[in-house]
Amino acid sequence: MTLSFHQLTLSDREAVQAVMLHAGRRNCNYTFANLVGWQFWYYTEVCVLENAVMLRYTFDGQRAYMVCTAEDLSLELIEALVKDSNGNLTLIGLEDSQASQLLTLNSQLSISVEPIRNQYDYIYRRTDLATLHGKHLNAKRNHIHRFRAEHPDFEYRPLTPELFDECRRLTEIWQEDKNVNVSITAERRVMETIFSNWDALDMIGGSIFVDGRMVAFTYGAAVTKDTFDVCVEKADRHVEGAFAIINQQFAEHLPEQYIYFNREEDMGIPGLRQAKLSYHPEILLTYNVVHITKND
């Protein structure tokens, strides 16, 4: 098997999603909007087969791969990737079941598996986030009640291109108490790519307005037929409860076909991890880095 990679572009969407949306993998890295948005950062290349999509990344001079398939990873495919990587293959974003399956391959390959906790995805039932039912979400309901009491005339508005300038303004406010570093600058570039291709990427977003001013917004796209990936969530930190209300309202207004919300990883940030755990995810989707070399 010979693999042929090319630079990922928006024109690859139909072929890539024909595999990814049906593969049943809720991995946020398979959301096409994320792939296109971050292409400039990782120099992402793609190879599409009948039942699999291979992604090849280059970052800091190192090469790594991701594979999306609904089927088991075949020895033939893995050996083709090893060959493409010149005998030193790094697979990223592999779920536990995929990593375990690789270890059972009868081959001349040396395989090591390393879990990457900072990259685990937090996946929730959409209705749990929309209704906040249950004792374990008492604190979240209280946040919502306080916000509604303080801002009884708040508005939820679907996010449309007419509101993108408001999103830019709010992003500047969100950055006020942060150091504007390379990653934040890159995130702004990703956002502009998404805004420029909003309809072509089938993005869905929402926003919260208080006294005619946007105080929170969010957006994302489908990663599978029943799972929605929340790519971005921003709020004015000076407005108490803004993050809580956009989370709840977006879940409430999202089409009912989406059973699950993937709110992506915590990047090892303690406060972000605590916040995401406090919503009690239905699934903590584990990821591994797998290193594969060919034995002599």
Backbone as numpy.savetxt, mean C-alpha at the origin, in Angstrom:
# Nx Ny Nz CAx CAy CAz Cx Cy Cz
13.17 -21.08 -19.31 12.32 -19.89 -19.31 13.20 -18.64 -19.31
12.93 -17.72 -20.23 13.65 -16.45 -20.29 12.69 -15.32 -19.97
13.10 -14.45 -19.05 12.25 -13.35 -18.63 12.67 -12.07 -19.34
11.68 -11.30 -19.80 11.95 -10.05 -20.49 11.31 -8.90 -19.72
12.13 -8.05 -19.14 11.66 -6.92 -18.35 11.70 -5.63 -19.16
10.79 -4.72 -18.85 10.83 -3.39 -19.42 10.38 -2.39 -18.35
10.68 -1.12 -18.56 10.31 -0.08 -17.60 8.79 -0.03 -17.44
8.34 -0.03 -16.20 6.90 0.04 -15.91 6.36 1.41 -16.28
5.24 1.43 -16.99 4.55 2.67 -17.32 3.05 2.48 -17.13
2.33 3.57 -17.26 0.88 3.52 -17.10 0.24 2.57 -18.12
0.86 2.41 -19.26 0.30 1.54 -20.31 0.30 0.06 -19.91
1.03 -0.29 -18.85 1.08 -1.68 -18.38 -0.10 -2.03 -17.47
-0.92 -1.05 -17.15 -1.95 -1.24 -16.14 -2.87 -2.41 -16.43
-3.41 -2.49 -17.62 -4.39 -3.53 -17.93 -3.78 -4.92 -17.78
-2.58 -5.13 -18.33 -1.95 -6.44 -18.26 -1.56 -6.82 -16.84
-1.03 -5.84 -16.09 -0.61 -6.10 -14.71 -1.81 -6.40 -13.83
-2.85 -5.59 -13.94 -4.01 -5.78 -13.07 -4.82 -7.02 -13.45
-4.72 -7.46 -14.69 -5.40 -8.70 -15.07 -4.91 -9.86 -14.21
-3.65 -9.80 -13.79 -3.09 -10.82 -12.89 -3.32 -10.44 -11.44
-2.96 -9.20 -11.07 -2.92 -8.82 -9.66 -4.29 -8.76 -9.01
-5.28 -8.21 -9.70 -6.60 -8.09 -9.08 -7.24 -9.45 -8.81
-6.82 -10.46 -9.57 -7.43 -11.79 -9.44 -6.56 -12.75 -8.63
-5.35 -12.32 -8.28 -4.44 -13.22 -7.58 -4.83 -13.42 -6.12
-5.60 -12.46 -5.57 -6.03 -12.60 -4.17 -4.98 -12.21 -3.16
-3.88 -11.60 -3.61 -2.82 -11.15 -2.71 -3.13 -9.73 -2.26
-3.31 -9.51 -0.97 -3.71 -8.20 -0.46 -2.52 -7.28 -0.17
-1.37 -7.65 -0.62 -0.13 -6.91 -0.46 -0.25 -5.51 -1.07
-0.02 -4.48 -0.26 -0.19 -3.11 -0.75 0.80 -2.78 -1.86
1.92 -3.50 -1.92 2.91 -3.24 -2.96 2.43 -3.66 -4.34
1.31 -4.37 -4.41 0.75 -4.77 -5.69 -0.29 -3.78 -6.21
-0.57 -2.74 -5.46 -1.50 -1.72 -5.94 -0.84 -0.96 -7.08
-1.48 -0.95 -8.23 -0.82 -0.40 -9.42 -0.49 1.08 -9.23
-1.32 1.81 -8.52 -1.04 3.23 -8.27 0.28 3.39 -7.52
0.55 2.52 -6.55 1.83 2.57 -5.84 2.99 2.26 -6.78
2.80 1.26 -7.63 3.86 0.86 -8.56 4.23 2.00 -9.50
3.22 2.64 -10.08 3.47 3.75 -11.00 4.03 4.96 -10.26
3.45 5.25 -9.11 3.87 6.43 -8.37 5.33 6.38 -7.94
5.80 5.21 -7.54 7.16 5.06 -7.03 8.14 4.55 -8.08
7.72 4.48 -9.33 8.59 3.94 -10.38 9.90 4.73 -10.47
9.83 6.06 -10.32 11.01 6.89 -10.44 12.02 6.61 -9.33
11.53 6.16 -8.18 12.38 5.95 -6.99 13.10 4.62 -7.06
12.38 3.59 -7.53 12.94 2.24 -7.55 13.32 1.76 -8.95
13.17 2.62 -9.94 13.46 2.24 -11.34 12.76 0.92 -11.68
11.50 0.86 -11.35 10.73 -0.38 -11.43 10.58 -0.85 -12.87
10.87 -2.14 -13.06 10.66 -2.80 -14.35 9.70 -3.96 -14.14
9.04 -4.38 -15.21 8.00 -5.39 -15.08 8.13 -6.44 -16.17
7.75 -7.66 -15.82 7.63 -8.76 -16.77 6.31 -9.45 -16.47
5.42 -9.51 -17.47 4.09 -10.09 -17.27 4.01 -11.42 -18.03
3.70 -12.48 -17.27 3.43 -13.78 -17.86 1.92 -14.04 -17.76
1.49 -15.19 -18.21 0.06 -15.48 -18.22 -0.56 -15.43 -16.84
0.13 -16.00 -15.84 -0.43 -16.08 -14.49 0.47 -15.47 -13.42
1.42 -14.64 -13.84 2.34 -14.07 -12.87 2.87 -12.72 -13.36
3.13 -11.84 -12.40 3.78 -10.56 -12.68 5.06 -10.51 -11.87
6.18 -10.25 -12.54 7.46 -10.06 -11.87 7.84 -8.59 -11.90
8.28 -8.08 -10.78 8.73 -6.69 -10.68 10.20 -6.70 -10.31
10.97 -5.88 -11.00 12.41 -5.80 -10.73 12.74 -4.37 -10.30
13.33 -4.24 -9.12 13.65 -2.94 -8.55 15.16 -2.75 -8.46
15.58 -1.50 -8.58 16.98 -1.15 -8.36 17.01 0.03 -7.40
17.70 -0.16 -6.27 17.75 0.89 -5.25 19.10 0.83 -4.55
19.76 1.99 -4.46 21.10 2.06 -3.87 22.05 1.04 -4.50
21.90 0.85 -5.79 22.79 -0.06 -6.50 22.49 -1.53 -6.33
21.46 -1.85 -5.56 21.08 -3.24 -5.33 19.82 -3.57 -6.11
19.71 -4.83 -6.52 18.55 -5.28 -7.29 17.71 -6.24 -6.45
16.40 -6.08 -6.51 15.48 -6.96 -5.79 14.25 -7.18 -6.66
13.52 -8.26 -6.35 12.38 -8.66 -7.16 11.16 -8.91 -6.28
9.98 -8.71 -6.88 8.73 -9.15 -6.29 7.99 -9.98 -7.32
7.20 -10.95 -6.83 6.43 -11.81 -7.72 4.99 -11.86 -7.22
4.04 -11.60 -8.10 2.63 -11.73 -7.77 2.02 -12.84 -8.61
1.52 -13.86 -7.96 0.85 -14.96 -8.64 -0.12 -15.61 -7.68
-1.23 -16.09 -8.21 -2.19 -16.81 -7.37 -1.75 -18.24 -7.14
-0.80 -18.69 -7.94 -0.36 -20.08 -7.86 0.90 -20.19 -7.02
1.32 -21.44 -6.74 2.59 -21.66 -6.08 3.73 -21.16 -6.97
4.81 -20.75 -6.34 5.98 -20.32 -7.09 6.69 -21.56 -7.63
6.77 -21.66 -8.94 7.36 -22.85 -9.54 8.88 -22.78 -9.52
9.49 -23.94 -9.50 10.95 -24.02 -9.55 11.46 -23.39 -10.84
10.74 -23.60 -11.93 11.17 -23.03 -13.22 11.22 -21.52 -13.16
10.20 -20.90 -12.54 10.16 -19.45 -12.44 11.28 -18.93 -11.54
11.48 -19.59 -10.40 12.52 -19.15 -9.47 13.90 -19.27 -10.12
14.14 -20.34 -10.83 15.44 -20.51 -11.49 15.64 -19.45 -12.57
14.56 -19.05 -13.24 14.67 -17.98 -14.23 15.03 -16.65 -13.57
14.46 -16.40 -12.40 14.78 -15.18 -11.66 16.21 -15.21 -11.14
16.65 -16.38 -10.67 18.04 -16.52 -10.22 18.99 -16.21 -11.37
18.66 -16.71 -12.54 19.49 -16.45 -13.71 19.50 -14.96 -14.05
18.33 -14.32 -13.99 18.24 -12.90 -14.31 19.03 -12.06 -13.32
19.14 -12.54 -12.07 19.84 -11.80 -11.03 21.32 -12.19 -10.94
21.79 -12.91 -11.94 23.19 -13.35 -11.98 23.57 -14.23 -10.79
22.60 -15.08 -10.40 22.89 -16.09 -9.39 22.73 -15.64 -7.96
22.26 -14.41 -7.74 22.12 -13.91 -6.36 20.78 -13.18 -6.26
19.72 -13.94 -6.02 18.35 -13.42 -6.08 17.86 -12.96 -4.71
17.31 -11.75 -4.66 16.63 -11.24 -3.47 15.17 -11.02 -3.82
14.28 -11.76 -3.14 12.84 -11.59 -3.30 12.31 -10.83 -2.09
11.54 -9.79 -2.32 10.99 -9.00 -1.22 9.47 -9.12 -1.21
8.88 -8.82 -0.04 7.43 -8.80 0.07 6.77 -10.16 -0.02
7.49 -11.23 0.30 6.88 -12.56 0.24 6.13 -12.86 1.53
4.88 -13.27 1.40 4.11 -13.68 2.57 4.65 -15.00 3.12
4.29 -15.29 4.37 4.81 -16.50 5.03 4.53 -17.76 4.22
3.31 -17.87 3.69 2.95 -19.07 2.95 3.82 -19.25 1.72
4.16 -18.13 1.05 5.01 -18.21 -0.14 6.44 -18.57 0.24
6.93 -17.94 1.32 8.30 -18.23 1.75 8.44 -19.69 2.18
7.44 -20.21 2.90 7.47 -21.61 3.34 7.45 -22.55 2.14
6.65 -22.19 1.13 6.56 -23.03 -0.05 7.90 -23.09 -0.79
8.61 -21.98 -0.82 9.92 -21.96 -1.47 10.89 -22.94 -0.82
10.79 -23.05 0.51 11.72 -23.93 1.23 11.49 -25.40 0.92
10.35 -25.72 0.31 10.06 -27.12 -0.01 10.50 -27.50 -1.43
10.99 -26.52 -2.19 11.40 -26.81 -3.56 12.58 -27.79 -3.56
12.48 -28.80 -4.37 13.56 -29.78 -4.52 14.51 -29.24 -5.57
15.58 -28.59 -5.13 16.43 -27.90 -6.08 17.85 -27.80 -5.56
18.71 -27.23 -6.39 20.09 -26.97 -6.01 20.26 -25.52 -5.56
19.22 -25.00 -4.93 19.24 -23.62 -4.49 19.44 -23.52 -2.99
20.17 -22.51 -2.57 20.33 -22.19 -1.15 19.37 -21.05 -0.83
18.46 -21.26 0.13 17.38 -20.30 0.41 17.40 -19.89 1.87
17.39 -18.59 2.14 17.28 -18.08 3.51 16.12 -17.10 3.58
15.40 -17.11 4.72 14.19 -16.30 4.88 14.35 -15.38 6.09
14.04 -14.10 5.90 14.15 -13.11 6.98 12.86 -12.30 7.07
12.12 -12.40 8.19 10.91 -11.57 8.33 11.27 -10.10 8.51
10.46 -9.21 7.94 10.69 -7.76 8.01 9.47 -7.12 8.68
9.50 -7.01 10.00 8.33 -6.55 10.77 7.89 -5.15 10.37
8.81 -4.27 10.05 8.45 -2.89 9.74 7.59 -2.77 8.48
7.57 -3.83 7.68 6.83 -3.78 6.42 5.51 -4.56 6.46
5.14 -5.12 7.59 3.87 -5.85 7.68 2.72 -4.90 7.38
1.74 -5.39 6.61 0.55 -4.60 6.30 -0.52 -4.79 7.36
-1.22 -3.71 7.69 -2.33 -3.73 8.63 -3.63 -3.76 7.82
-4.37 -4.85 7.94 -5.59 -5.03 7.14 -6.79 -5.16 8.08
-7.82 -4.36 7.82 -9.00 -4.28 8.68 -10.26 -4.61 7.88
-11.29 -5.03 8.57 -12.60 -5.11 7.92 -13.14 -3.69 7.76
-13.57 -3.38 6.56 -14.05 -2.03 6.29 -15.19 -1.64 7.22
-16.11 -2.58 7.47 -17.26 -2.26 8.32 -16.84 -1.98 9.76
-15.75 -2.61 10.22 -15.25 -2.32 11.57 -14.79 -0.87 11.67
-14.09 -0.39 10.65 -13.61 0.99 10.67 -14.76 1.99 10.47
-15.77 1.57 9.73 -16.91 2.47 9.46 -17.82 2.62 10.66
-18.08 1.50 11.37 -19.04 1.53 12.48 -18.38 1.68 13.84
-17.14 1.21 13.97 -16.40 1.24 15.25 -17.19 0.55 16.36
-17.88 -0.52 16.02 -18.62 -1.27 17.01 -17.67 -2.10 17.89
-18.09 -2.31 19.13 -17.35 -3.20 20.02 -16.57 -2.43 21.08
-16.39 -3.13 22.24 -15.67 -2.51 23.35 -14.26 -2.10 22.99
-13.61 -2.93 22.17 -12.20 -2.69 21.85 -12.00 -1.41 21.04
-13.09 -0.83 20.53 -12.98 0.41 19.76 -13.68 1.58 20.45
-13.90 1.45 21.75 -14.53 2.52 22.53 -13.80 3.85 22.37
-12.47 3.79 22.50 -11.67 5.02 22.44 -11.82 5.70 21.09
-11.91 4.89 20.03 -12.05 5.47 18.69 -13.41 6.14 18.53
-14.45 5.50 19.06 -15.78 6.12 19.00 -15.80 7.44 19.76
-15.10 7.49 20.88 -15.04 8.73 21.67 -14.36 9.85 20.89
-13.32 9.52 20.14 -12.65 10.52 19.30 -13.64 11.10 18.29
-14.43 10.21 17.69 -15.40 10.64 16.69 -16.47 11.52 17.33
-16.98 11.10 18.50 -18.01 11.88 19.19 -17.50 13.28 19.53
-16.27 13.38 19.99 -15.71 14.69 20.34 -15.58 15.56 19.10
-15.11 14.97 18.01 -14.97 15.74 16.77 -16.33 16.26 16.32
-17.34 15.39 16.32 -18.68 15.80 15.88 -19.25 16.88 16.79
-18.98 16.77 18.10 -19.50 17.78 19.04 -18.85 19.14 18.79
-17.55 19.13 18.49 -16.83 20.39 18.27 -17.06 20.96 16.87
-17.38 20.08 15.92 -17.56 20.52 14.53 -18.84 19.91 13.96
-19.99 20.32 14.49 -21.26 19.69 14.07 -21.59 19.91 12.59
-20.98 20.91 11.97 -21.29 21.21 10.57 -20.19 20.73 9.62
-19.35 19.82 10.08 -18.28 19.33 9.18 -18.89 18.67 7.95
-18.11 18.64 6.87 -18.56 18.02 5.62 -17.59 16.92 5.19
-18.15 15.82 4.72 -17.35 14.83 4.00 -17.57 15.06 2.52
-16.48 15.18 1.77 -16.59 15.38 0.32 -15.72 14.33 -0.39
-16.26 13.71 -1.44 -15.41 12.84 -2.27 -14.24 13.67 -2.82
-13.08 13.04 -2.91 -11.91 13.75 -3.41 -11.94 13.77 -4.94
-11.93 14.95 -5.51 -11.98 15.15 -6.96 -10.85 16.11 -7.35
-10.49 16.15 -8.63 -9.40 17.03 -9.05 -9.56 18.49 -8.65
-10.79 18.95 -8.49 -11.02 20.34 -8.08 -10.48 20.61 -6.67
-10.26 19.56 -5.91 -9.79 19.73 -4.53 -8.30 19.48 -4.36
-7.58 19.20 -5.44 -6.16 18.86 -5.32 -5.33 20.00 -4.75
-5.67 21.23 -5.09 -4.91 22.36 -4.52 -5.09 22.42 -3.01
-6.30 22.10 -2.54 -6.53 22.04 -1.09 -5.68 20.93 -0.46
-5.54 19.80 -1.16 -4.70 18.71 -0.67 -3.24 19.17 -0.55
-2.79 19.91 -1.54 -1.41 20.42 -1.51 -1.22 21.36 -0.32
-2.19 22.23 -0.10 -2.10 23.17 1.03 -2.06 22.42 2.35
-2.92 21.41 2.49 -2.97 20.65 3.73 -1.69 19.84 3.93
-1.13 19.34 2.86 0.13 18.59 2.97 1.23 19.49 3.51
1.25 20.74 3.11 2.23 21.69 3.65 2.05 21.84 5.15
0.80 21.92 5.62 0.54 22.03 7.06 0.99 20.76 7.77
0.69 19.60 7.18 1.09 18.31 7.77 2.60 18.23 7.94
3.34 18.87 7.03 4.80 18.81 7.07 5.42 19.80 8.05
4.64 20.69 8.60 5.19 21.78 9.41 6.06 21.28 10.56
5.63 20.19 11.22 6.38 19.70 12.38 7.28 18.52 12.01
7.59 18.41 10.72 8.48 17.35 10.26 9.67 17.96 9.54
10.79 17.23 9.56 11.92 17.64 8.74 11.63 17.26 7.30
11.74 18.20 6.39 11.48 17.90 4.98 12.70 17.18 4.42
12.64 15.85 4.44 13.77 15.04 4.00 13.50 14.44 2.63
14.42 13.61 2.20 14.33 13.04 0.85 13.05 12.22 0.69
12.68 11.44 1.74 11.51 10.57 1.61 10.23 11.38 1.51
10.13 12.49 2.25 8.94 13.33 2.17 8.86 14.02 0.81
10.01 14.49 0.31 10.04 15.09 -1.02 9.61 14.08 -2.08
10.07 12.84 -1.93 9.68 11.78 -2.87 8.20 11.51 -2.78
7.65 11.51 -1.55 6.22 11.27 -1.38 5.40 12.34 -2.08
5.86 13.58 -2.04 5.15 14.66 -2.74 5.15 14.41 -4.24
6.27 13.92 -4.75 6.35 13.63 -6.19 5.39 12.49 -6.57
5.30 11.49 -5.69 4.37 10.39 -5.93 2.94 10.93 -5.97
2.61 11.80 -5.03 1.26 12.37 -4.97 0.94 13.12 -6.26
1.89 13.88 -6.78 1.64 14.61 -8.02 1.44 13.66 -9.20
2.17 12.55 -9.21 1.98 11.56 -10.27 0.56 10.98 -10.20
0.12 10.69 -8.96 -1.24 10.16 -8.78 -2.28 11.18 -9.23
-2.11 12.43 -8.82 -3.07 13.47 -9.20 -3.13 13.63 -10.73
-1.98 13.53 -11.40 -1.93 13.72 -12.85 -2.60 12.58 -13.61
-2.75 11.43 -12.94 -3.32 10.24 -13.60 -4.50 9.68 -12.81
-5.22 10.55 -12.14 -6.26 10.17 -11.20 -7.30 9.22 -11.81
-7.88 9.61 -12.91 -8.93 8.80 -13.53 -8.36 7.54 -14.16
-7.21 7.64 -14.79 -6.60 6.48 -15.45 -6.24 5.40 -14.44
-5.96 5.79 -13.19 -5.59 4.84 -12.14 -6.80 4.38 -11.31
-7.99 4.88 -11.63 -9.21 4.54 -10.89 -9.06 4.81 -9.39
-8.55 5.98 -9.08 -8.37 6.34 -7.68 -9.71 6.73 -7.05
-9.82 6.48 -5.75 -10.97 6.92 -4.96 -10.42 7.63 -3.73
-10.99 8.78 -3.42 -10.53 9.52 -2.25 -11.66 10.21 -1.54
-11.35 10.72 -0.35 -12.33 11.46 0.43 -11.65 12.57 1.20
-12.44 13.51 1.68 -11.89 14.64 2.42 -12.88 15.13 3.46
-12.34 15.82 4.45 -13.15 16.43 5.52 -12.93 17.94 5.50
-14.04 18.67 5.51 -13.99 20.13 5.55 -14.63 20.64 6.84
-13.99 21.61 7.44 -14.52 22.29 8.62 -14.50 23.79 8.33
-15.65 24.42 8.44 -15.77 25.87 8.15 -15.21 26.21 6.78
-15.49 25.33 5.80 -15.08 25.59 4.43 -13.62 25.32 4.13
-12.89 24.74 5.09 -11.47 24.48 4.90 -11.18 22.99 5.05
-10.39 22.42 4.13 -10.04 21.01 4.23 -9.11 20.78 5.43
-9.48 19.79 6.26 -8.64 19.46 7.42 -8.12 18.03 7.35
-8.57 17.25 6.37 -8.07 15.89 6.20 -8.44 15.39 4.81
-7.58 14.53 4.28 -7.91 13.86 3.02 -7.22 12.52 2.96
-7.73 11.66 2.11 -7.16 10.33 1.93 -7.50 9.85 0.53
-6.71 8.89 0.05 -7.05 8.28 -1.24 -6.36 6.93 -1.37
-6.86 6.12 -2.31 -6.27 4.82 -2.56 -6.90 4.18 -3.78
-6.67 2.86 -3.90 -7.16 2.13 -5.06 -7.28 0.66 -4.70
-7.94 -0.09 -5.56 -8.13 -1.53 -5.32 -6.80 -2.26 -5.45
-6.60 -3.23 -4.54 -5.46 -4.13 -4.67 -5.94 -5.53 -5.06
-7.15 -5.90 -4.65 -7.85 -7.09 -5.14 -9.31 -6.69 -5.33
-10.13 -7.63 -5.77 -11.55 -7.31 -5.97 -12.24 -6.92 -4.68
-11.77 -7.44 -3.52 -12.46 -7.17 -2.26 -11.61 -6.37 -1.27
-10.43 -5.92 -1.68 -9.53 -5.22 -0.76 -9.09 -3.90 -1.35
-9.24 -2.84 -0.54 -8.88 -1.49 -0.95 -7.63 -1.06 -0.20
-6.68 -0.52 -0.94 -5.43 -0.05 -0.34 -5.50 1.45 -0.12
-5.33 1.87 1.13 -5.29 3.29 1.47 -3.85 3.76 1.29
-3.60 4.47 0.21 -2.22 4.87 -0.13 -1.75 6.07 0.69
-2.63 7.02 0.93 -2.26 8.27 1.61 -3.38 8.69 2.54
-2.99 9.19 3.72 -3.93 9.79 4.66 -3.22 10.96 5.33
-3.73 12.16 5.14 -3.14 13.36 5.72 -4.21 14.13 6.49
-3.78 14.80 7.55 -4.72 15.61 8.33 -3.97 16.74 9.02
-4.71 17.78 9.33 -4.18 18.91 10.09 -4.06 18.48 11.55
-2.84 18.36 12.04 -2.62 17.89 13.41 -3.15 18.88 14.46
-3.43 20.10 14.03 -3.96 21.09 14.97 -5.47 20.93 15.17
-6.10 20.07 14.37 -7.53 19.81 14.51 -7.70 18.44 15.15
-8.04 18.43 16.42 -8.13 17.16 17.15 -9.22 16.27 16.54
-8.85 15.03 16.31 -9.80 14.07 15.77 -9.87 14.01 14.25
-9.05 14.84 13.58 -9.12 14.89 12.12 -8.72 13.56 11.49
-7.68 12.93 12.03 -7.27 11.63 11.49 -8.36 10.58 11.74
-8.93 10.60 12.92 -9.96 9.61 13.26 -11.19 9.75 12.37
-11.62 10.99 12.10 -12.85 11.18 11.34 -12.66 10.85 9.86
-11.50 11.15 9.28 -11.32 10.82 7.86 -11.24 9.31 7.69
-10.62 8.63 8.64 -10.53 7.17 8.60 -11.93 6.56 8.63
-12.75 7.02 9.58 -14.10 6.46 9.74 -15.01 6.82 8.58
-14.97 8.07 8.15 -15.86 8.51 7.08 -15.50 7.89 5.73
-14.23 7.74 5.46 -13.83 7.13 4.19 -14.28 5.67 4.13
-14.11 4.97 5.25 -14.58 3.57 5.30 -16.09 3.50 5.10
-16.80 4.45 5.65 -18.27 4.46 5.54 -18.72 4.74 4.11
-18.00 5.57 3.38 -18.44 5.98 2.05 -17.86 5.12 0.93
-16.91 4.26 1.23 -16.30 3.44 0.18 -17.31 2.42 -0.34
-17.26 2.08 -1.63 -18.19 1.07 -2.18 -18.17 -0.22 -1.37
-19.34 -0.84 -1.20 -19.47 -2.00 -0.33 -18.78 -3.25 -0.85
-18.34 -3.24 -2.12 -17.63 -4.40 -2.64 -16.33 -4.65 -1.88
-15.81 -3.59 -1.25 -14.55 -3.73 -0.53 -14.80 -4.18 0.90
-14.41 -5.40 1.18 -14.58 -5.99 2.51 -13.43 -5.60 3.42
-12.26 -5.44 2.83 -11.05 -5.18 3.63 -10.41 -3.85 3.24
-9.80 -3.24 4.24 -9.00 -2.02 4.11 -7.55 -2.38 4.41
-6.65 -2.19 3.47 -5.22 -2.31 3.75 -4.69 -0.91 4.03
-4.24 -0.69 5.26 -3.72 0.63 5.63 -2.19 0.65 5.66
-1.61 -0.32 4.97 -0.18 -0.39 4.72 0.63 -0.54 6.01
1.94 -0.31 5.90 2.87 -0.65 6.98 3.07 0.50 7.95
3.83 0.23 9.03 4.10 1.30 10.00 5.53 1.83 9.90
6.35 1.22 9.04 7.73 1.66 8.78 8.60 1.66 10.03
8.16 0.96 11.06 8.93 0.90 12.30 8.81 2.14 13.17
7.88 3.04 12.84 7.68 4.26 13.63 6.80 3.92 14.82
7.31 4.05 16.06 6.56 3.59 17.24 5.14 4.17 17.34
4.99 5.48 17.15 3.66 6.07 17.27 2.70 5.58 16.21
3.21 5.39 15.00 2.37 4.90 13.91 1.98 3.44 14.15
2.92 2.66 14.68 2.60 1.26 14.99 1.51 1.18 16.06
1.66 1.98 17.10 0.66 1.99 18.17 -0.71 2.39 17.64
-0.73 3.41 16.77 -2.01 3.88 16.22 -2.68 2.80 15.37
-1.90 2.11 14.57 -2.50 1.10 13.69 -2.92 -0.14 14.47
-2.17 -0.50 15.49 -2.57 -1.64 16.32 -3.83 -1.30 17.13
-4.00 -0.03 17.47 -5.13 0.36 18.32 -6.47 0.17 17.61
-6.45 0.05 16.29 -7.68 -0.23 15.53 -7.93 -1.73 15.37
-7.07 -2.55 15.95 -7.23 -4.01 15.98 -7.41 -4.61 14.58
-6.31 -4.70 13.84 -6.40 -5.26 12.48 -6.92 -6.69 12.47
-7.69 -6.99 11.43 -8.17 -8.35 11.22 -7.01 -9.25 10.79
-6.11 -8.68 9.99 -4.96 -9.42 9.48 -3.72 -8.55 9.62
-2.65 -9.11 10.16 -1.34 -8.48 10.13 -0.54 -9.27 9.09
-0.47 -8.72 7.89 0.07 -9.47 6.76 1.60 -9.44 6.81
2.18 -10.60 7.09 3.62 -10.68 7.28 4.36 -10.71 5.96
5.53 -10.09 5.95 6.38 -10.08 4.77 7.78 -10.56 5.13
8.42 -11.15 4.15 9.78 -11.66 4.32 10.66 -11.23 3.16
11.95 -11.12 3.44 12.95 -11.03 2.39 13.58 -12.41 2.26
13.64 -12.90 1.03 14.20 -14.23 0.78 15.42 -14.09 -0.13
16.54 -14.65 0.32 17.77 -14.63 -0.46 17.98 -16.03 -1.03
18.21 -16.10 -2.33 18.37 -17.38 -3.01 19.63 -17.34 -3.87
20.48 -18.32 -3.67 21.67 -18.47 -4.50 21.72 -19.89 -5.03
22.41 -20.06 -6.13 22.53 -21.38 -6.74 23.78 -22.05 -6.20
23.60 -23.26 -5.66 24.76 -24.00 -5.13 25.65 -24.47 -6.29
26.96 -24.49 -6.02 27.90 -24.97 -7.05 27.77 -26.49 -7.22
